[in-house]
């Protein structure tokens, strides 16, 4: 049932003293071994997951509990060398450029919700300045925000490029030179073993923006991409194999991982499609003044399934805009204007401009975690009685993902994962199917020892307070999966972590 759960039974000596005729049974534990791998110089390449980003920020404790750092601990037990990380200055999180804050503090749970640390603990300010780069090299080459093509992009660590988006502040802080690439800085260390987990951000920016970006399918020039676009699979294939070819030069060994579907992340699961509580009076008023008349118009236009009557309950669906629908705004306005109903006549231009692609959400839509704070809030409507986001005024494109957008994300994810798996097989690399692991965590959770870990936001143990990045406990679990893949591929043997020994949240007061 739990196909991804690796149990390590450490067998002891079983002494049976009932009779001299019963012999002592000894089950020997396999000795620790590096197998055919060489962990003398291990480098880890990737994005925020590799760096240890958690709770919406990069901070010391998260970096220390990052899966590559944990793996390096086990590598050291079989002859692995030192593993260095470009640690931030504090456990506040956030970045400064010339003393000006450009990234905020980490999130903590306070007064019933995740909030920036400086709200829970006033005076908590970032102290990590990127203007003076650190002296490396560093084994952990994880760079938050990096997409596949960023790992081979020159000048990605050039501070001058921050203003136009061609540089990354996290890489600016620890690159060897302004013009280098992440891959070159990794290769310059002459690693004996590597890990590569990249590709999440090639779809994630699009997903977390609610699909406001562009699917760049067919466009193989990443220089033209925006941060919230979906990368072209052909471009990804070229770049990924370029990196793998370079990393495996001379027969170098390593481990790679595929990327999970966004539908596995708490960021897209924590807010249901039907969280609207209404009493009878409010439901009746909305049905009479908006939903009912609109539904009659839409039914006349052959679109009777877009809206549902509201009821006195806590689970009414959200009102949303679906850009995949035919925009019936002009028809709605025309019918309302000709209705003879003074209220509809007065509202006709407004109804046409706002509700042409409106519908009620269904279970197939994914509401973003960040939308939680928007639901029911003023939408800036010129009609005061129709001004509540998600209730009487539709949530917009940036607030959720609709099925057409989810399909584009899943299609790209599948293509990227095919590239990763094929590259791993062609080079004989260890491979971790993180997509299947996260899918199982999202569906049923995974049990190990006496602990059940799931993707439930805030209490499942997998996702941190930002809903995207994983906890220290999940990092330990992922580290075990990487170690297991290395064992199977290279004949190594490691001690594994007990993930339940790692925290699922960090306290507000965390020593630097």
N, C-alpha and C positions, 0 to 999 in steps of 0.2 A: 504493500500500500504506500509506504513511504519510500519511494524508489530512489530518492536522492539523499536519504539519510544514511550516513555512514556510521555504523556502530563499531566501536573499538573495544572489544572485550579483552582486558588484560588478565590472562589466566595465571593463576597461582598454583602452588603445589596443593594437591588434595591428599590429606593424610587420613587414611582410614585405619583405625586401630582396633577394629572389632575382632580381628582374627589374624594370626600370623600368616594365614593362607591368602589373605587379601593383600595384593601388592599396592604399593604407593604409586598413584598416577601422576605423572609430571607432564604438563603441557607447556612447552618452552615458549617464551615470548620472542618474537622475531627481533633481532638486534636492530638498532637504528642504523640507517645507511643512506648515503647519498646516491646509491645506485650508480648509473652511468653518467649522472649529471655532475657538474662542477659549480658549486655555489660560492667560490672564492670572491667573485665580484658580481653581485646581483644588482641589476638596475630594473626599475619599474617605470613603465611609460603608461600614460593614460590621462584622464581628466580629473574632475573633482572627486570621483569615487576613489581613485588611486591616491589622491592627495590627502584624503581624510576629512574632506569638507562635510560638515554636519550642522544641523540646526540653522541653516541659512548663512553659515560663515566658516572661515578657516581659522582654527585656533589650536593651541598646543595639544590639549587633551585629545581632540579629534585626530590630529596628525599622529600622535603616539599610538592611537588605537586603529590606525588605518591598516587594511589587510596586508599591504606589502611589508609594513614594519613588523606585523605579527608573523608573517611568513619568514622574514629574515631571522626572527628569534629562533624558529625551528631549524632553519638552515644552519645557524651557528652551532647547533648541537651535532651536526654531521660535517663540520669543517668549514661552514660558510664564514665569509669575512664580515667586516663592519658594514653597517647600513646607516647612511646619513640622510637626514631630512632637513629641508630649509624651514625650520620651525619659525613660527611667528613669535612675536615678542611677549604675547600674553594669552590669557584664556577669555578675553573679552571678544576677540574676533574683530574683523574690519581692517581696512587699510587707509593709509595716509599718503598723499603726495605733496611734499613741501609743507607738511603740517595741515593740509586740507583733507578732510575725510571724504573718501570716494567709495568706501564699502562700509556698511554698518555693522554693529555688534551682532552676536549670535542671538538666537531665540531661546527663551525660557518660558516655562509654564507659570503664569501669574494671574491671579484673580479669574481663573476659569478658562484661560485662553493663552496661546503662545504669543508672546510679545518680545520686542527687542530688549536686551539685557538692561539698557540704560533706563528703561521705564520701570523695571522691577528693582533695579539697584541704581538709583540716580548717581551720576558721576562716573559711570562706567563708560570710558571712551577708548577707542582704538589707540594703540601706541606703535603699531607696525608700519614703519615708513619704508616705502619702496624706492625712494629717490637715490639711495646709496645701495647698490646691489651687494648681496652677500658674496663671500668668497667660497667657491665650491671646490671640487665638484660634489654633487649630491646624487645619491643613489635613487631617491624617490623623485622621479621626473614627472609626477602627476601635476597637471596644470588645470585648475578649475576653469570651466568654460571652453576648454579646447575641443574643437571638432577634429575629425580625422585629418583633414588637410592642414590644420594648424601645426601639426607635429613636424611637417616638412616645410613650413613657411618661413623664409628668411625675414629678419627684422620683427619677429613676433615678440621679441623682448626689448624692442627699442622704445624708450619712454616717449619719444617724439610722436609715436604712432598712436598713443592713447586717445588723442583728440579726434582722430578719424576712424577709430575702431580697428586699425590694422595691427595693434599690439595688445598684449594681455598684461595687466598689472601684476598678476601673480608670477608670470615668467620674467617680467622686467626685474623683479626682485632677486632672482637667483640665476639668471642666464650668465654664461661665461663672457659674452660680448653682445653688443647691440644687434649685430647682424646675424648671429648664429641661429640655428634651428633647435628645437627640442630633440629631434632625432640625432643631430650631430653632437650635441652635448652628451647624449647618452652613449653614443658610439665612441666618443673620444676617451671614455673611461676604460675601453677595452674590456667590456663585460664578459664574463664566462657563462652567464645565465640571465635571461630577461623574462619579464612578464609584460603583456600588452593587453589592455582592456580599453578599447576606444570605439567610438561610434554612437554612444548614447546621445550626445549633443547634436548629432547630425539630424535627429528627428525631435529631440526634446524641446529645443527652442520654439519650434513650430507648435508643439503640443501645449506647452505652458503659456503660450500667448493666446491660446484659444483658436489657433489656426488662422491667425491674422497674416501670417507670412505667405510665401509662395512655394509651391512644390516645383523644385527646379529640375524635374525629370526631363532629360534631353539636353540640359545645359551643363556641360562638363567644365566650365570655367568658374571655380569657386571665388575668384576675385570679384565676381559680380553678385555673389550671394549676400543677403542680409542675415543678421543674427538669428532671425526667427523663421528662416527658410528650411525646407527639407532638402538635403543634399541629393544630388543625382547618383543613383546606384553605380553607373559606369565610372564616374569620377571616383567614388568611394573604392571601387574595385581596383582601379589603377593605383591610387595612393596607398591603399592597404597593402597590396602586394609589393609595392616599392619599399615600404617599411619592412615587411617580412623578409624580403630578399636581402636587405642591408643587415638586418638583425641576425640572420642565420648564416652570414658569411663565415666560411671556414668550418661549417658544421655546428655552429653555436646552438645550444639547446635553449628551450624556453617554454612558456605556457601562455596561451591566449584564451580569451573568453568572448562569448557573443553578448549581445545586448538584449535586455528584457523589453517586452512590450510595455508601452506606457499604461496600458490598462491594468498592469500589476501594481502600480504605484498608488500610495494613499492619497497623493495630491489630486488624483482623478476619481477617487472612490469615497472620500470622507463625506462629501456633501451629496445627499440623495437628490434625485430628480424631482421629488415631491415633498419638500420640507415646509410648505406654506400652511400655517394654522389660520383658520378663519372661523369666526362665530357665525351664527345664522344670519344676523343682521347684515354683516359685512358681505357674506357670500351672496345674499339676496340682492344687495345694492349693486354689487359688481355684475351679477348676472343680468340685472335689469338695465343697467346703464352702459355696459360694455360687451360682455361675453355673449349675451343673448342676441342683441342686434347684429354684432359682427358675425356670429355663427349663421344667422339667417342670410346675411349677404354672401358669406362664403359657400353656404349650401346652394344658393342660387347659381354660384359660379362653379359648382361641381367639386368643392373642396370642403365637404362637411366633416372631415376627420381632423381638421386642424385644431379645433377648440373643443373643450369639454366643459359641461356645467360645473360650477364650483359648489362645494358643499360645506356644511358646518362640520369640520374635521381638522385634524392636524397634518394631513397628508395630501393636500392639494398640490397639483403639479405646477412647476414654474412656467411662467409665460416667457417665451424666448423668441429670438430672431433666428431663422434658419436660412442662411444665404443660398442654400441649395434649392430652395423652393422658388417657384415662379412668383415674381413680384406682381401681386394683384392690386397694388396701391391705386393706380388710376381707376380701375374698375370699382374698387371699394369707395373711392371718393365720389365717383359718378352716381353710383346707386344710392349712397347716403344723401347726396345733394338732391336727388329726385324723389326721395322717400315721402316727402310731405310731413315728416316728423320734425318739428322745429328743433328739437335737441340734436337729432342726427344731421340735419341741414347745417346747423352751426358748427358741428364737429367734423364735418365732411373732409376738409383739407387736412386736419390733424389725423383723422383715422386713416386716410390714404397714405400719408407720409410716414406713419409710425407702424402700422399693422399689416402692410402689404406682404411681408414674409414672416408674420408672427404665427406661432403655434404653441401648444402646450408641450412641455418636455415629456419624454418617455424614458423607460429604463435603458434605452439604447443610446441616450445622450450621457456625456460625462461632464459634470459640473466641476469647475476648478476649485481647489481649496480656497484660493484667494477670493472667490466670489461669495464665500460665506458672509463676509462683512458688508457686502453690497445689497444682499437680498432684503427687500422691504425698505431700503433707504431712498431718499429723494433722487429722482432721475433727471431733474432739470426740465420737466415737462411744462409747457405753457398752460396745461389744464390741471389745476391743483388736485382735482379728485382722481386723476389718472396719472399719478406721479410716483408710484412705488415700484422700484425695480423688481422684476420677477413676479409681480402680483397684478398690477394694472398697467404697467409699462414694461415692454419686453426687455429681458437681458440681451446684451449685444454680443457680437461675434467674439470679443475678447474674454467673455465670461465662461465659455464652455466649448466643448467639442461635440459636433453633430456627427452622425454616422458617415457621411461622405468624407469628412476630415479624418475620422478614425481609420477608415479604409485606406486612405492615402498613407497615413502613418504606418499602419500594419504592413502594407505592401512594401514600403521602403525598408522597414525593419527586417522583413523576411529576406529581401535582397541582400542587405548588409550582412545578415547572419549566414547566408549561403556563401558569401565571399570569405568570411572568417573561417567557417568550417572547412571549406575547400583548401584554403591556404594552410590551415593546420595539418590537414591530411597530407598535402603534397610535401610538406617539410618534416613530417613526423613529429610535430609538436604536441605537447600536452594540450588538451582542450577542455574547457569548462562550459557547460551548457547552462549559463546563468538564466537564460530565458525560461527554460523548463523549471528551474529552481524557484524563480520569482512567481511563475504561474501557479505552482503548487502552493506557495506561501499565500498567494492571493485567494485561491479557491478554498483550500481546506486547512492551510497551515501545516507545519511540520513539527513533529514531536521528537525530542531527543532527551534521554534520561527521563527526568520527571517534569520537563518543561515543554510547553506548547508555544511555538512562535508563529505569529501570523502577521499579515499585512494591515491589520486593523490600526487605524491612526490613533496614536497616543498611548496605546496599551498593548499592541501586538508584539512589540519588541523589534520590528524590522526597520520601520521608518522613523527618522528623527522629526523634530517639530516643523521642518519645512515640507514634509510630505514626499520629498524626492530622494534625499540622501539617507544613507542607512546609519543605524546606531552602532555603538561599539560592539554590542552583542551580535548584531548581524555581520559586522566586519569579521568577527572571530569565526562565525559560521562560514562566511565566504572564504576566509583564509583556509579553513579545513577542506573546502571543496577544491581549491587550487592545489593544496598539498596532496589530496587524494588523486587528482588527475596526474600530478607529477609522479606519484608512486606507481600508478598503473602504466605510465608511459616509459619511465626510466628505471623502474625497479628500486626506487628509493623506499625508505621507511622512516616515518616521522612520528614523534609524539604529537597528538592533536590537542587542540584547545577545548576546554569546556565553556561553550559560549555563555551559559548561564552565569558564569563568574564575572562577566563583563556587564556594565550598566546599560540600561536602555535610555536613560536620560542623564544629563549632567545638572548638578545643582546650580542655583544662581550664584552662590558664593563658591568660586573655584579658584584655589591658589594659582598664581602664575607660575 
